[in-house]
Each structure stands twice: as C-alpha cells, then as structure tokens.
Amino acid sequence: MKNRLYFTILSLFIVATATAQLNYQKGYFIDTNKEKIECLINNKDWPKIPKSFTYKVSENSKAQTISTAGISELKIYETDHFYKRLVLKDALVNRKSQVIKPKGTVVFLKVLLESDKTLYFFKEKSDFFFYEDNNDLIQLKYSERKTLDKKLKGREYQKQLHENVVCQSFDIRRYSLLKYNEKDLVNFFEEYSECMGLVATNYYSQKTKFKFDFKLNLGTNFTPSLNTKYDLELVGFSPVPSNGSEVNYTYLNIEKSFKNQLNYFLGIEAELFLPIKLNKWSLYIAPNYQYFSEVNYVFSDPNISFTRETQISNLFRYNYHLLRFHWVLGAILQSMRN
C-alpha cells in the first residue's frame, strides 16, 4: 500500500480589528496656579512619561488636550499613573557621567512609591531613579564604562542607600545585591518603610501586568450523507478495464459519496494579554484536531469500476490575535490510499 502525504495551506488572511477605544478614568491634575482639577482622563497606559494628555470635566463635556509642561501634578486613580513636577537639586548625570540637565531644571517624574522617602522614575534614553528626602530630590547614580574586553558598572546608588536609607534588619548584602531597576528599588523602599513603621503607597504594583486565559474544547460534529458528481480531467492516466482491453480517457464522470458520520474534535484556546495599552493587545492561539474519513470516489464508466478511500484530517487550525491583527492559518493533512 502506497501512502502519499499532502500538506495544503487552506487559508491565510489578516483582518484588522477595531482600533482601541478611548478609556476615560477618574483622576486629577494640578495646574501652575496650584488649582486641583478633578476630571476624567484618557488613560493611554503610557509606556513613557507623557508630554500631553486629554481630559474631560464630565462625561458629556468636550475633550481637551493639555501639555504636561503646564501642570505640576497628574494622577489617574487606581493605576500606576502618578506624576509630579520637581526641581533638580543637582545636575542630572547620565551613565557616561555626562551632565544632561543642569542643576535647578524642572523635571516631570513618575511616582513609583510614595512614603517618607518617595521613589521616582525618569526616562531620557536611559532610566533614572530619584528619591525625595526632606523635600530634597536626590538622584540615585549609576554609571557604565566600556573597556576593550568588558563593561564596568559603577553602582554608586548602593553606597548612597547604604548611607542614607538605613534599616537595622538590612545587612550589607541587601545593598550589594540591589539592582538598578524599578522592581528591585520599589521592593527595597517598601521594605524600608515597613521596617521604619511608615505608611507607603506602592503605585508600581498597580501597573498593567501580563494576563493569561486558557480554555479546553471537546465536542462532536455530525456530517450528513452527501453525494456529488463532477468531471475529472486525466493527464497521462489510462485505467485498464476488467476485460483487459485498453481504454484512453481524457475526462471521466466521478461520483463522490459521504456517509453519515459523527466527527470528534479536541482543541485548546490560549490567550496571553500583553502588559501594554491596558491589556488591549494579546497573542491568541487555538490549535485543534478533527478527523474525517470514508470518502469514496467511483468512476461511472461501465468499463471501469474501482474505489479509493481518502482520509481527511484537519490538524492544527491556528488563530493569531497579534498586535490588533487577527491571523487565521488552517492546514489539512490528507492521506491518500490506493
């Protein structure tokens, strides 16, 4: 018995999904006149510190856009979006020890954790962290320097914290293992607040996170009986009838029959929601297996009669919801038996 495997791509297409809807949430901002304005703010889940934002005073009012250069504070309730405008006590130095903002510059910072010593984040090509102590804004310094064969890292921030943010339960390893990133520094300042018996509000913990959804699909499909007829053009094929004489055909009438069947399928659906745009973007995959068999082809010519069974298996039908685009890829594996 000779088996031939045919792998056929059924369909591949892209369907653009609807654009992200505007999402107005309760919040406030403080303008340069120190007036606090409670409003509804369009939360775009900014990956960086925003330069402007859109708000409405009420549900039915007209939307307005304002630059963050004209405000001193911005907050969207129950999210990680909390920003303050503060003055640099010292010049802002990058990782190459170059001054990128002079002393006295006003910067718009993101609040990661608010407590007696509030932790801030700022981004300009690289990440910068600050903490506020007695109304003084102090930069946590970190530098890098490349040599011919390696990269040298200057962890001055560890020394700064060891000298100025002290808890009796912190040993030297607590400082020496501290990494220069949001997660590590937030955890450090939160532990410090707990150690000192201080109240701390962790805004970093309210940021949009990965979410995962999983579903198992089991079921059956009923396929009713069906008979179809069509013409088949044969190229380089001359079947031999039962009487042994040669017959040359160019076209044959073929009848295809399907019997009543119950078909079973098994599949899963898995969706990973990305931690951006309030989980509006996701990766989606749904592989499933279906099986169908007993399809008979019969030549209708009286001199020729043979049957061929074709087994059709529908393996792995994929659906991708990738960055607001919906991809569908289907494939059939056919096993033809003579």
LOMI-939213 format. One record per residue (C-alpha): residue in three letters; residue number from 1; x, y, z. Coordinates in nm, 4 decimals. Example, Ala and Ser with C-alpha at 12.3 -4.5 7.8 and 13.67 -1.06 7.14 Angstrom:
<vovos>
VOVO | r | k | X | Y | Z
VOVO | Ala | 1 | 1.2300 | -0.4500 | 0.7800
VOVO | Ser | 2 | 1.3670 | -0.1060 | 0.7140
</vovos>
This chain:
<vovos>
VOVO | r | k | X | Y | Z
VOVO | Met | 1 | 0.0000 | 0.0000 | 0.0000
VOVO | Lys | 2 | 0.1422 | 0.3300 | -0.1026
VOVO | Asn | 3 | 0.0884 | 0.6368 | 0.1142
VOVO | Arg | 4 | 0.1282 | 0.9937 | -0.0001
VOVO | Leu | 5 | 0.1073 | 1.2899 | 0.2362
VOVO | Tyr | 6 | -0.0168 | 1.6220 | 0.1089
VOVO | Phe | 7 | 0.0147 | 1.9318 | 0.3211
VOVO | Thr | 8 | -0.2166 | 2.2060 | 0.1948
VOVO | Ile | 9 | -0.2450 | 2.5526 | 0.3370
VOVO | Leu | 10 | -0.6137 | 2.6343 | 0.3279
VOVO | Ser | 11 | -0.6161 | 2.9981 | 0.4211
VOVO | Leu | 12 | -0.4003 | 3.2789 | 0.5487
VOVO | Phe | 13 | -0.5532 | 3.6164 | 0.5917
VOVO | Ile | 14 | -0.5370 | 3.9222 | 0.8053
VOVO | Val | 15 | -0.8347 | 4.1015 | 0.9473
VOVO | Ala | 16 | -0.7747 | 4.4334 | 1.1134
VOVO | Thr | 17 | -0.9654 | 4.4612 | 1.4373
VOVO | Ala | 18 | -1.1262 | 4.7725 | 1.5699
VOVO | Thr | 19 | -0.8962 | 5.0430 | 1.6969
VOVO | Ala | 20 | -0.8566 | 5.0847 | 2.0696
VOVO | Gln | 21 | -1.1429 | 5.2652 | 2.2351
VOVO | Leu | 22 | -1.0825 | 5.5733 | 2.4385
VOVO | Asn | 23 | -1.0705 | 5.4927 | 2.8075
VOVO | Tyr | 24 | -1.1558 | 5.7827 | 3.0376
VOVO | Gln | 25 | -1.0928 | 5.7254 | 3.4071
VOVO | Lys | 26 | -1.1279 | 5.9387 | 3.7157
VOVO | Gly | 27 | -0.8258 | 6.1412 | 3.8142
VOVO | Tyr | 28 | -0.6989 | 6.4930 | 3.8665
VOVO | Phe | 29 | -0.4245 | 6.7362 | 3.7746
VOVO | Ile | 30 | -0.2867 | 7.0463 | 3.9435
VOVO | Asp | 31 | -0.2182 | 7.3437 | 3.7185
VOVO | Thr | 32 | 0.0502 | 7.6102 | 3.7554
VOVO | Asn | 33 | -0.1888 | 7.8172 | 3.9702
VOVO | Lys | 34 | -0.1982 | 7.5254 | 4.2185
VOVO | Glu | 35 | -0.5638 | 7.4623 | 4.1360
VOVO | Lys | 36 | -0.6629 | 7.0952 | 4.1634
VOVO | Ile | 37 | -0.8995 | 6.9930 | 3.8821
VOVO | Glu | 38 | -1.0916 | 6.6676 | 3.9275
VOVO | Cys | 39 | -1.1783 | 6.5227 | 3.5869
VOVO | Leu | 40 | -1.1907 | 6.2208 | 3.3575
VOVO | Ile | 41 | -0.8522 | 6.1484 | 3.1972
VOVO | Asn | 42 | -0.7964 | 5.9467 | 2.8821
VOVO | Asn | 43 | -0.5724 | 5.6672 | 3.0086
VOVO | Lys | 44 | -0.3457 | 5.5558 | 2.7228
VOVO | Asp | 45 | -0.1336 | 5.3483 | 2.9601
VOVO | Trp | 46 | 0.1749 | 5.5448 | 2.8590
VOVO | Pro | 47 | 0.4979 | 5.3373 | 2.8495
VOVO | Lys | 48 | 0.6938 | 5.6610 | 2.8995
VOVO | Ile | 49 | 0.6242 | 5.9807 | 3.0883
VOVO | Pro | 50 | 0.3544 | 6.1611 | 2.8847
VOVO | Lys | 51 | 0.4153 | 6.5012 | 2.7279
VOVO | Ser | 52 | 0.0415 | 6.5740 | 2.6998
VOVO | Phe | 53 | -0.2934 | 6.4177 | 2.7887
VOVO | Thr | 54 | -0.6638 | 6.4517 | 2.7086
VOVO | Tyr | 55 | -0.9324 | 6.5065 | 2.9714
VOVO | Lys | 56 | -1.2993 | 6.5897 | 3.0167
VOVO | Val | 57 | -1.4527 | 6.7758 | 3.3080
VOVO | Ser | 58 | -1.7610 | 6.5490 | 3.2867
VOVO | Glu | 59 | -1.8918 | 6.2593 | 3.0774
VOVO | Asn | 60 | -2.0747 | 6.4874 | 2.8345
VOVO | Ser | 61 | -1.8258 | 6.7718 | 2.8198
VOVO | Lys | 62 | -1.5871 | 6.8381 | 2.5320
VOVO | Ala | 63 | -1.2464 | 6.6687 | 2.5441
VOVO | Gln | 64 | -0.9469 | 6.8968 | 2.5921
VOVO | Thr | 65 | -0.5759 | 6.8302 | 2.5456
VOVO | Ile | 66 | -0.3159 | 6.9911 | 2.7690
VOVO | Ser | 67 | 0.0639 | 6.9741 | 2.7836
VOVO | Thr | 68 | 0.2230 | 6.8324 | 3.0983
VOVO | Ala | 69 | 0.4604 | 7.1298 | 3.0850
VOVO | Gly | 70 | 0.1710 | 7.3400 | 3.2151
VOVO | Ile | 71 | 0.0886 | 7.1291 | 3.5228
VOVO | Ser | 72 | 0.2634 | 7.0357 | 3.8460
VOVO | Glu | 73 | 0.0908 | 6.7032 | 3.9169
VOVO | Leu | 74 | -0.1133 | 6.4380 | 3.7331
VOVO | Lys | 75 | -0.2844 | 6.1293 | 3.8715
VOVO | Ile | 76 | -0.5262 | 5.8645 | 3.7429
VOVO | Tyr | 77 | -0.6903 | 5.6857 | 4.0351
VOVO | Glu | 78 | -0.6290 | 5.3119 | 4.0874
VOVO | Thr | 79 | -0.3484 | 5.2993 | 3.8295
VOVO | Asp | 80 | 0.0291 | 5.3442 | 3.8311
VOVO | His | 81 | -0.0021 | 5.6797 | 3.6520
VOVO | Phe | 82 | 0.1011 | 5.9385 | 3.9100
VOVO | Tyr | 83 | 0.3401 | 6.2164 | 3.8108
VOVO | Lys | 84 | 0.4936 | 6.5205 | 3.9813
VOVO | Arg | 85 | 0.6972 | 6.8151 | 3.8594
VOVO | Leu | 86 | 1.0026 | 6.8749 | 4.0771
VOVO | Val | 87 | 1.3260 | 7.0766 | 4.0718
VOVO | Leu | 88 | 1.6637 | 6.9051 | 4.0425
VOVO | Lys | 89 | 1.8811 | 6.9707 | 4.3452
VOVO | Asp | 90 | 2.1922 | 6.8692 | 4.1499
VOVO | Ala | 91 | 2.2734 | 6.8313 | 3.7822
VOVO | Leu | 92 | 2.1306 | 6.5191 | 3.6179
VOVO | Val | 93 | 2.4173 | 6.2925 | 3.5090
VOVO | Asn | 94 | 2.3821 | 6.0029 | 3.2643
VOVO | Arg | 95 | 2.5566 | 5.6667 | 3.2725
VOVO | Lys | 96 | 2.8613 | 5.8109 | 3.0961
VOVO | Ser | 97 | 2.8936 | 6.0728 | 3.3709
VOVO | Gln | 98 | 2.7793 | 6.3462 | 3.1318
VOVO | Val | 99 | 2.5533 | 6.6282 | 3.2514
VOVO | Ile | 100 | 2.2261 | 6.6182 | 3.0537
VOVO | Lys | 101 | 2.0220 | 6.8576 | 3.2706
VOVO | Pro | 102 | 2.1735 | 7.1329 | 3.4840
VOVO | Lys | 103 | 2.1016 | 7.1977 | 3.8495
VOVO | Gly | 104 | 1.7690 | 7.3744 | 3.9052
VOVO | Thr | 105 | 1.5957 | 7.2206 | 3.5998
VOVO | Val | 106 | 1.2281 | 7.1335 | 3.6481
VOVO | Val | 107 | 1.1535 | 6.7698 | 3.5520
VOVO | Phe | 108 | 0.8293 | 6.5706 | 3.5315
VOVO | Leu | 109 | 0.8784 | 6.2455 | 3.7247
VOVO | Lys | 110 | 0.6722 | 5.9308 | 3.7726
VOVO | Val | 111 | 0.5954 | 5.8319 | 4.1330
VOVO | Leu | 112 | 0.6737 | 5.4635 | 4.1931
VOVO | Leu | 113 | 0.6294 | 5.4526 | 4.5705
VOVO | Glu | 114 | 0.5100 | 5.7315 | 4.8000
VOVO | Ser | 115 | 0.6260 | 5.7387 | 5.1606
VOVO | Asp | 116 | 0.8615 | 5.9255 | 5.3927
VOVO | Lys | 117 | 1.1229 | 5.8668 | 5.1228
VOVO | Thr | 118 | 0.9325 | 5.8740 | 4.7928
VOVO | Leu | 119 | 1.0829 | 5.6915 | 4.4951
VOVO | Tyr | 120 | 1.0641 | 5.8486 | 4.1462
VOVO | Phe | 121 | 1.1372 | 5.7386 | 3.7921
VOVO | Phe | 122 | 1.2531 | 5.9434 | 3.4930
VOVO | Lys | 123 | 1.3486 | 5.8340 | 3.1415
VOVO | Glu | 124 | 1.5595 | 6.0124 | 2.8838
VOVO | Lys | 125 | 1.7302 | 5.7477 | 2.6672
VOVO | Ser | 126 | 1.8240 | 5.5691 | 2.9911
VOVO | Asp | 127 | 1.6357 | 5.5034 | 3.3153
VOVO | Phe | 128 | 1.6976 | 5.7348 | 3.6112
VOVO | Phe | 129 | 1.5768 | 5.6973 | 3.9682
VOVO | Phe | 130 | 1.5433 | 5.9542 | 4.2447
VOVO | Tyr | 131 | 1.4197 | 5.9587 | 4.5992
VOVO | Glu | 132 | 1.2904 | 6.2510 | 4.7981
VOVO | Asp | 133 | 1.4279 | 6.3132 | 5.1458
VOVO | Asn | 134 | 1.3193 | 6.6203 | 5.3465
VOVO | Asn | 135 | 1.1954 | 6.7832 | 5.0223
VOVO | Asp | 136 | 1.5342 | 6.7330 | 4.8551
VOVO | Leu | 137 | 1.5357 | 6.5394 | 4.5288
VOVO | Ile | 138 | 1.8362 | 6.3034 | 4.5238
VOVO | Gln | 139 | 1.9480 | 6.1164 | 4.2135
VOVO | Leu | 140 | 2.0482 | 5.7529 | 4.2591
VOVO | Lys | 141 | 2.3624 | 5.7384 | 4.0478
VOVO | Tyr | 142 | 2.4594 | 5.4544 | 3.8206
VOVO | Ser | 143 | 2.7331 | 5.4587 | 3.5554
VOVO | Glu | 144 | 2.8794 | 5.2303 | 3.2909
VOVO | Arg | 145 | 3.2178 | 5.2330 | 3.1238
VOVO | Lys | 146 | 3.3416 | 5.0053 | 2.8478
VOVO | Thr | 147 | 3.6942 | 4.8742 | 2.8218
VOVO | Leu | 148 | 3.8452 | 4.6641 | 2.5441
VOVO | Asp | 149 | 3.7115 | 4.3367 | 2.6807
VOVO | Lys | 150 | 3.4319 | 4.4153 | 2.9274
VOVO | Lys | 151 | 3.1804 | 4.6623 | 3.0665
VOVO | Leu | 152 | 3.2448 | 4.8214 | 3.4050
VOVO | Lys | 153 | 2.9476 | 4.9239 | 3.6162
VOVO | Gly | 154 | 2.9585 | 5.1930 | 3.8820
VOVO | Arg | 155 | 2.6994 | 5.1216 | 4.1486
VOVO | Glu | 156 | 2.7184 | 5.4414 | 4.3482
VOVO | Tyr | 157 | 2.3451 | 5.4158 | 4.4225
VOVO | Gln | 158 | 2.4152 | 5.1180 | 4.6511
VOVO | Lys | 159 | 2.6542 | 5.3287 | 4.8584
VOVO | Gln | 160 | 2.4046 | 5.6185 | 4.8677
VOVO | Leu | 161 | 2.1287 | 5.3963 | 5.0010
VOVO | His | 162 | 2.3597 | 5.2228 | 5.2495
VOVO | Glu | 163 | 2.4489 | 5.5589 | 5.3993
VOVO | Asn | 164 | 2.1109 | 5.7371 | 5.3846
VOVO | Val | 165 | 1.8313 | 5.4771 | 5.3767
VOVO | Val | 166 | 1.9176 | 5.2598 | 5.6734
VOVO | Cys | 167 | 1.7229 | 4.9838 | 5.8478
VOVO | Gln | 168 | 1.8671 | 4.7706 | 6.1292
VOVO | Ser | 169 | 1.7491 | 4.4485 | 5.9619
VOVO | Phe | 170 | 1.9341 | 4.5283 | 5.6364
VOVO | Asp | 171 | 2.2781 | 4.3703 | 5.6114
VOVO | Ile | 172 | 2.5433 | 4.4664 | 5.3582
VOVO | Arg | 173 | 2.4175 | 4.2050 | 5.1112
VOVO | Arg | 174 | 2.0780 | 4.3783 | 5.0969
VOVO | Tyr | 175 | 2.2521 | 4.6757 | 4.9390
VOVO | Ser | 176 | 2.5198 | 4.4985 | 4.7335
VOVO | Leu | 177 | 2.2667 | 4.2753 | 4.5540
VOVO | Leu | 178 | 2.0291 | 4.5624 | 4.4759
VOVO | Lys | 179 | 1.9798 | 4.6109 | 4.1007
VOVO | Tyr | 180 | 1.9170 | 4.9400 | 3.9261
VOVO | Asn | 181 | 1.5618 | 4.8747 | 3.8062
VOVO | Glu | 182 | 1.2050 | 4.9549 | 3.9047
VOVO | Lys | 183 | 1.1179 | 4.6223 | 4.0650
VOVO | Asp | 184 | 1.4242 | 4.5966 | 4.2900
VOVO | Leu | 185 | 1.4205 | 4.9595 | 4.4036
VOVO | Val | 186 | 1.0457 | 4.9601 | 4.4749
VOVO | Asn | 187 | 1.0809 | 4.6451 | 4.6852
VOVO | Phe | 188 | 1.3750 | 4.7998 | 4.8716
VOVO | Phe | 189 | 1.1917 | 5.1223 | 4.9609
VOVO | Glu | 190 | 0.8781 | 4.9293 | 5.0534
VOVO | Glu | 191 | 1.0787 | 4.7084 | 5.2912
VOVO | Tyr | 192 | 1.2426 | 5.0182 | 5.4356
VOVO | Ser | 193 | 0.9009 | 5.1766 | 5.5042
VOVO | Glu | 194 | 0.7807 | 4.8584 | 5.6754
VOVO | Cys | 195 | 1.0999 | 4.8435 | 5.8819
VOVO | Met | 196 | 1.0510 | 5.2041 | 5.9979
VOVO | Gly | 197 | 0.6780 | 5.1606 | 6.0608
VOVO | Leu | 198 | 0.5860 | 5.4073 | 5.7859
VOVO | Val | 199 | 0.2845 | 5.4034 | 5.5565
VOVO | Ala | 200 | 0.3788 | 5.3538 | 5.1898
VOVO | Thr | 201 | 0.1669 | 5.3538 | 4.8737
VOVO | Asn | 202 | 0.3056 | 5.1303 | 4.6005
VOVO | Tyr | 203 | 0.1928 | 5.2672 | 4.2630
VOVO | Tyr | 204 | 0.4289 | 5.0424 | 4.0711
VOVO | Ser | 205 | 0.2255 | 4.7375 | 4.1794
VOVO | Gln | 206 | -0.0816 | 4.8852 | 4.0055
VOVO | Lys | 207 | 0.0745 | 4.8840 | 3.6577
VOVO | Thr | 208 | -0.0760 | 4.6737 | 3.3787
VOVO | Lys | 209 | 0.0512 | 4.3144 | 3.4026
VOVO | Phe | 210 | 0.0553 | 4.0038 | 3.1855
VOVO | Lys | 211 | -0.2693 | 3.8049 | 3.1949
VOVO | Phe | 212 | -0.3305 | 3.4538 | 3.0662
VOVO | Asp | 213 | -0.6549 | 3.2833 | 2.9639
VOVO | Phe | 214 | -0.6828 | 2.9119 | 2.8827
VOVO | Lys | 215 | -0.9751 | 2.7011 | 2.7619
VOVO | Leu | 216 | -1.0105 | 2.3308 | 2.6658
VOVO | Asn | 217 | -1.2558 | 2.2434 | 2.3855
VOVO | Leu | 218 | -1.4100 | 1.8968 | 2.3372
VOVO | Gly | 219 | -1.7016 | 1.8072 | 2.1119
VOVO | Thr | 220 | -1.8526 | 1.6309 | 1.8136
VOVO | Asn | 221 | -1.9783 | 1.7317 | 1.4703
VOVO | Phe | 222 | -2.2457 | 1.5433 | 1.2718
VOVO | Thr | 223 | -2.1843 | 1.5123 | 0.8965
VOVO | Pro | 224 | -2.4955 | 1.4073 | 0.6952
VOVO | Ser | 225 | -2.4695 | 1.1836 | 0.3882
VOVO | Leu | 226 | -2.3876 | 1.3646 | 0.0658
VOVO | Asn | 227 | -2.3428 | 1.2625 | -0.2984
VOVO | Thr | 228 | -2.1733 | 1.4827 | -0.5551
VOVO | Lys | 229 | -2.0799 | 1.4380 | -0.9222
VOVO | Tyr | 230 | -1.8179 | 1.6173 | -1.1284
VOVO | Asp | 231 | -1.5901 | 1.5760 | -1.4310
VOVO | Leu | 232 | -1.2231 | 1.4910 | -1.3835
VOVO | Glu | 233 | -0.9587 | 1.5577 | -1.6486
VOVO | Leu | 234 | -0.6940 | 1.2833 | -1.6550
VOVO | Val | 235 | -0.3461 | 1.3659 | -1.7773
VOVO | Gly | 236 | -0.1154 | 1.0702 | -1.8580
VOVO | Phe | 237 | -0.3517 | 0.8181 | -1.6956
VOVO | Ser | 238 | -0.5157 | 0.5256 | -1.8757
VOVO | Pro | 239 | -0.7070 | 0.2915 | -1.6415
VOVO | Val | 240 | -0.7399 | -0.0741 | -1.7543
VOVO | Pro | 241 | -1.0953 | -0.2141 | -1.7546
VOVO | Ser | 242 | -1.1825 | -0.5648 | -1.6313
VOVO | Asn | 243 | -1.1940 | -0.7190 | -1.9853
VOVO | Gly | 244 | -0.8237 | -0.6347 | -2.0402
VOVO | Ser | 245 | -0.8733 | -0.4003 | -2.3354
VOVO | Glu | 246 | -0.7028 | -0.0599 | -2.3377
VOVO | Val | 247 | -0.9185 | 0.2481 | -2.2959
VOVO | Asn | 248 | -0.7868 | 0.6059 | -2.3218
VOVO | Tyr | 249 | -0.9814 | 0.8708 | -2.1360
VOVO | Thr | 250 | -0.9427 | 1.2418 | -2.1222
VOVO | Tyr | 251 | -1.2429 | 1.3160 | -1.8991
VOVO | Leu | 252 | -1.4286 | 1.0916 | -1.6584
VOVO | Asn | 253 | -1.7515 | 1.1430 | -1.4673
VOVO | Ile | 254 | -1.6837 | 1.0868 | -1.0995
VOVO | Glu | 255 | -1.9271 | 1.0395 | -0.8140
VOVO | Lys | 256 | -1.8148 | 1.1251 | -0.4607
VOVO | Ser | 257 | -2.0159 | 0.9997 | -0.1638
VOVO | Phe | 258 | -2.0040 | 1.0890 | 0.2062
VOVO | Lys | 259 | -2.1765 | 0.8712 | 0.4659
VOVO | Asn | 260 | -2.3455 | 0.9891 | 0.7857
VOVO | Gln | 261 | -2.0742 | 1.0363 | 1.0460
VOVO | Leu | 262 | -2.0036 | 1.1710 | 1.3914
VOVO | Asn | 263 | -1.6710 | 1.3551 | 1.3904
VOVO | Tyr | 264 | -1.4816 | 1.4281 | 1.7077
VOVO | Phe | 265 | -1.2635 | 1.7281 | 1.7783
VOVO | Leu | 266 | -1.0233 | 1.8239 | 2.0547
VOVO | Gly | 267 | -0.8589 | 2.1605 | 2.0960
VOVO | Ile | 268 | -0.7394 | 2.4361 | 2.3244
VOVO | Glu | 269 | -0.7618 | 2.8130 | 2.3253
VOVO | Ala | 270 | -0.4842 | 3.0126 | 2.4876
VOVO | Glu | 271 | -0.4550 | 3.3906 | 2.5023
VOVO | Leu | 272 | -0.1737 | 3.5959 | 2.6511
VOVO | Phe | 273 | -0.2697 | 3.9562 | 2.7256
VOVO | Leu | 274 | 0.0295 | 4.1881 | 2.6939
VOVO | Pro | 275 | 0.1089 | 4.4408 | 2.9713
VOVO | Ile | 276 | 0.0531 | 4.7387 | 2.7402
VOVO | Lys | 277 | -0.2460 | 4.9518 | 2.6443
VOVO | Leu | 278 | -0.4493 | 4.8191 | 2.9401
VOVO | Asn | 279 | -0.4243 | 4.4584 | 2.8092
VOVO | Lys | 280 | -0.5960 | 4.5538 | 2.4811
VOVO | Trp | 281 | -0.3259 | 4.3736 | 2.2806
VOVO | Ser | 282 | -0.2874 | 3.9985 | 2.3069
VOVO | Leu | 283 | -0.1405 | 3.6863 | 2.1473
VOVO | Tyr | 284 | -0.4016 | 3.4211 | 2.0689
VOVO | Ile | 285 | -0.3606 | 3.0609 | 1.9542
VOVO | Ala | 286 | -0.6244 | 2.7874 | 1.9161
VOVO | Pro | 287 | -0.4899 | 2.4532 | 1.7825
VOVO | Asn | 288 | -0.7476 | 2.1782 | 1.7377
VOVO | Tyr | 289 | -0.7691 | 1.8300 | 1.5902
VOVO | Gln | 290 | -1.0593 | 1.6957 | 1.3811
VOVO | Tyr | 291 | -1.0894 | 1.3638 | 1.1971
VOVO | Phe | 292 | -1.3000 | 1.2678 | 0.8972
VOVO | Ser | 293 | -1.2859 | 0.9537 | 0.6813
VOVO | Glu | 294 | -1.4815 | 0.7259 | 0.4442
VOVO | Val | 295 | -1.4957 | 0.9310 | 0.1293
VOVO | Asn | 296 | -1.5406 | 0.7117 | -0.1801
VOVO | Tyr | 297 | -1.4656 | 0.8069 | -0.5414
VOVO | Val | 298 | -1.6328 | 0.5887 | -0.8107
VOVO | Phe | 299 | -1.5784 | 0.6157 | -1.1878
VOVO | Ser | 300 | -1.9159 | 0.5938 | -1.3605
VOVO | Asp | 301 | -1.7935 | 0.4382 | -1.6887
VOVO | Pro | 302 | -1.9265 | 0.0810 | -1.7222
VOVO | Asn | 303 | -1.5830 | -0.0487 | -1.8329
VOVO | Ile | 304 | -1.4050 | 0.0827 | -1.5230
VOVO | Ser | 305 | -1.5001 | 0.0488 | -1.1583
VOVO | Phe | 306 | -1.2730 | 0.0935 | -0.8558
VOVO | Thr | 307 | -1.2974 | 0.2776 | -0.5277
VOVO | Arg | 308 | -1.0443 | 0.4886 | -0.3402
VOVO | Glu | 309 | -1.0692 | 0.5775 | 0.0266
VOVO | Thr | 310 | -0.9465 | 0.9223 | 0.1237
VOVO | Gln | 311 | -0.8862 | 1.0034 | 0.4886
VOVO | Ile | 312 | -0.9008 | 1.3730 | 0.5685
VOVO | Ser | 313 | -0.7658 | 1.5017 | 0.8978
VOVO | Asn | 314 | -0.7942 | 1.8668 | 0.9925
VOVO | Leu | 315 | -0.4834 | 1.9243 | 1.2042
VOVO | Phe | 316 | -0.3989 | 2.2401 | 1.3909
VOVO | Arg | 317 | -0.6153 | 2.5304 | 1.2919
VOVO | Tyr | 318 | -0.4432 | 2.8411 | 1.4310
VOVO | Asn | 319 | -0.5869 | 3.1778 | 1.5164
VOVO | Tyr | 320 | -0.3485 | 3.4618 | 1.5980
VOVO | His | 321 | -0.4589 | 3.7884 | 1.7542
VOVO | Leu | 322 | -0.1321 | 3.9751 | 1.7288
VOVO | Leu | 323 | -0.0985 | 4.3476 | 1.7926
VOVO | Arg | 324 | -0.4550 | 4.4201 | 1.6852
VOVO | Phe | 325 | -0.4322 | 4.1970 | 1.3792
VOVO | His | 326 | -0.6175 | 3.8675 | 1.3517
VOVO | Trp | 327 | -0.4344 | 3.5900 | 1.1682
VOVO | Val | 328 | -0.6057 | 3.2641 | 1.0745
VOVO | Leu | 329 | -0.3975 | 2.9770 | 0.9430
VOVO | Gly | 330 | -0.5547 | 2.6429 | 0.8617
VOVO | Ala | 331 | -0.3937 | 2.3247 | 0.7345
VOVO | Ile | 332 | -0.5182 | 1.9849 | 0.6185
VOVO | Leu | 333 | -0.3143 | 1.6671 | 0.6133
VOVO | Gln | 334 | -0.4533 | 1.4251 | 0.3565
VOVO | Ser | 335 | -0.3624 | 1.0564 | 0.3398
VOVO | Met | 336 | -0.4489 | 0.9069 | 0.0003
VOVO | Arg | 337 | -0.4655 | 0.5305 | -0.0243
VOVO | Asn | 338 | -0.4883 | 0.3339 | -0.3484
</vovos>
